[in-house]
Amino acid sequence: MREIKFRAWLKLGGVGMKYDIGQWYIHELTPVNDLAIIFMQYTGLKDKNGKEIYEGDIVFDENGEDSWHGIVKWDMHNLYFYADLWHTNETLQEEFAEADLLVIGNIYENPDLI
């Protein structure tokens, strides 16, 4: 059974989250409090150094000629995590769980890596 965990990223923007009476609500924020929280779900996997892999992480798999970089995403229709490889039109699905991955950043803190 997979452990369910989230991490959050605070972002400036016109949309945010509000906690009220035991529930989270998405709402527009006033210009004074222009802050948003982005939640990223834990995949249940760790990279080769033991670092937890979350949605939005940038991962690298150096596997000889087949090395690749990708962004961890959630497929809402098929209900699984996958690595969206950039500079190609491919997605990595089954190999994602078995690959020897290394988390090198995430899309919010390291957009320069994309």
Backbone hydrogen bonds, N-H to C=O, Kabsch-Sander energy under -0.5 kcal/mol:
donor,donor_aa,acceptor,acceptor_aa,energy
5,K,3,E,-0.7
7,R,40,M,-2.2
9,W,38,I,-2.8
11,K,36,A,-4.2
16,G,27,H,-2.4
18,K,25,Y,-3.3
20,D,18,K,-0.5
20,D,23,Q,-3.1
23,Q,20,D,-1.2
25,Y,18,K,-3.4
27,H,16,G,-1.7
29,L,14,G,-0.9
33,N,30,T,-0.7
34,D,31,P,-0.9
35,L,33,N,-2.1
36,A,11,K,-3.8
38,I,9,W,-3.8
39,F,37,I,-0.5
40,M,7,R,-3.1
42,Y,5,K,-2.8
43,T,53,I,-2.7
47,D,51,K,-3.0
48,K,101,L,-3.0
50,G,47,D,-2.2
53,I,45,L,-2.6
54,Y,52,E,-0.5
55,E,41,Q,-2.6
56,G,72,V,-2.9
57,D,54,Y,-2.1
58,I,105,G,-2.9
59,V,57,D,-0.6
59,V,70,G,-2.9
60,F,102,L,-2.1
61,D,68,W,-2.6
63,N,61,D,-1.0
66,D,63,N,-1.9
67,S,64,G,-1.1
68,W,61,D,-2.0
70,G,59,V,-2.3
71,I,84,D,-1.9
72,V,57,D,-2.6
73,K,82,Y,-2.9
75,D,80,Y,-3.0
76,M,74,W,-0.9
79,L,75,D,-1.9
80,Y,75,D,-0.8
82,Y,73,K,-2.4
83,A,92,L,-1.9
84,D,71,I,-2.9
84,D,82,Y,-0.6
85,L,83,A,-0.9
85,L,90,E,-1.0
86,W,69,H,-0.8
88,T,85,L,-0.6
92,L,83,A,-2.6
93,Q,91,T,-0.5
96,F,93,Q,-0.8
97,A,93,Q,-0.6
97,A,94,E,-0.7
98,E,94,E,-0.6
98,E,95,E,-0.6
99,A,95,E,-1.8
101,L,99,A,-1.4
102,L,60,F,-1.7
104,I,58,I,-2.8
104,I,102,L,-0.5
105,G,58,I,-0.9
107,I,56,G,-2.5
110,N,106,N,-2.4
113,L,110,N,-2.0
114,I,111,P,-1.2
